[in-house]
Amino acid sequence: MPRIVRKADVAWEGSIARGTGTVVASSSGAFTLPVTLASRIGEPEGMTSPEELLAAAHAACFVTSLGSELVRAGTPPVHLDVRCTITMDEVEGRGHQIIHSAIDATGVAPDCDEAGFAQAAEAADAGCPFSALIKASATVSVNASLEGI
């Protein structure tokens, strides 16, 4: 795989407590999202946060890894759904830290059984660069199941 470089930019106006920012996917132009401190630590109110963006990145990385593992096993998926839930909490002596990323994956892969799907999910986690990144300082859990079984 070639070296991959992507960029995002954030512009912020005002104080951190009362200001607002805009996150831009500058590599692709795919999104421009508002962010505030209040939306990070409280209710989102239509704005994003670094934790939500990390959850999106981990889910997207995992779904492509899982799809690749299923194809490699000869059981290509018809449909995959992946939800990632990032948890940040106070860690004694270290402040707020990402402590956990929970992956919940479901899929339709007609030629795959539950054991094969679980094996593909385990391999997907092992091969997902975002799982590796998060595991450097937190835990990752994966729950995977086939739909309709």
N, C-alpha and C positions, 0 to 999 in steps of 0.2 A: 504494500500500500504506500502511496506517495506521502510525503510530509504534508500535513494539513495545518493551515493557519487561518483562523477566523478572527474577526474583530467586532467589538461592541463598544459603543461610546456612551457616556453619561454626562449630561449637562445639568448643573444644579443651580438654582436661584434661591437666595435667602439663607437664613440660618438653617442648621440641620434640624432643629426642633420644629420649625414652622415653615421651612422652605419646601420646594418641590423640585423633582428631577424628572428627566426624560431619558429612558434607556433606548438606544437605537442599535439595531442589528446592522452595523455599518458594512459588513462584508456582503450581505445579501440584500439589504433593504427590506427584509421580510416583515419587520415590525418596528414600531415606535410605541413604547409603553410608558405611562406615567408611574412614578414612584415617590413615596414620601416616607419619612420615618414613622409616621402614624400608621401607614398601611403595612409597614414592616412588623411593627410590634403589636398592632391592634387588628381591627377588622380591615380586610383588603379594600372595601369600598370602591371596587373597580380599578384598583391600582395593583401593580405587581410588587415583588420583593426579590432580593437575591436568593432567598430560600426557595421561592416558587420557581425562579429561573433554573436553579440547580435541580429541582425536582423534574422540570421539563427536560433538561439536558440528560439526566440519568435515565428517565423513561425512554427518551428517543434513542439513546445509545443502547439500552438494553433490548428494545424491540428489534432493532436491526441486528444485534448479536443473536437474539433468539431465532429470528427468521433465518439467518445464515446457518445456524446450528441445525435447524429442522431440515433445511435443504440438503446440507451435508449428510444428514442421516437418511436421506431418500424419502422424507415425509414432509414435503413443502406445505406451508400453511396456506389456508384460504383467507383466514382473518386472525389478527392478533389484537388484543387490547392490553395495554400496560398502564398501570397507575403507580406513580412513585409518591411516597409521602416522606418528606424531610422533616426531621425533628431537631430543633435547636433548643438547648436548655442551659441553665447555669451549671458550670462545672467548677467545683471548689478550687480556688487558686488560679483559675484560668479564664474566668469570665464566661460569657456566652459562647458556646461551641456547637457545631453540628455534631450530634451524638448518634444519629441513626438515619438510615434510608431504608424504607420498606418498599419492596417491589411486589406488586400483585399483578400477575399475568394470567390471562385466559386466552384460549385460542381454539380455532377450528383447524385441524390438520387431519384430513380423512384417513390417511394411511398410518396414523400414529396412535399408539396406546398411551395410557396415563404414565406408565413407567418411562416410556421413550420421551414423552413430553417433559417429565421431571428431569430426566438426564440431559435433555437439550437445554433446559432452563439453568441447570447447574453449570454446564459448559458455557452458556451465554454469560452468566455472572462472572465466571473465571476469565472470560475473554473481553469483557466490557471495560474499557479504559476508565469510565466514570466510577464503576464499582471499585476498581483498584485505587483510584484517587481517594474515594471516600473511606475505604478500608484503612488508609494510612493513619486516620485519626478517629474513626468512628466505626460503627457496625453496619452491615448490610444484611437484610433478610429478604429471602425470595420465597413467595408463595405462588405456585404455578399449577394450573389445572386446565384440562380440556373442557370445552363447552359441550354440554349434552351427555356427559358421562357421569 
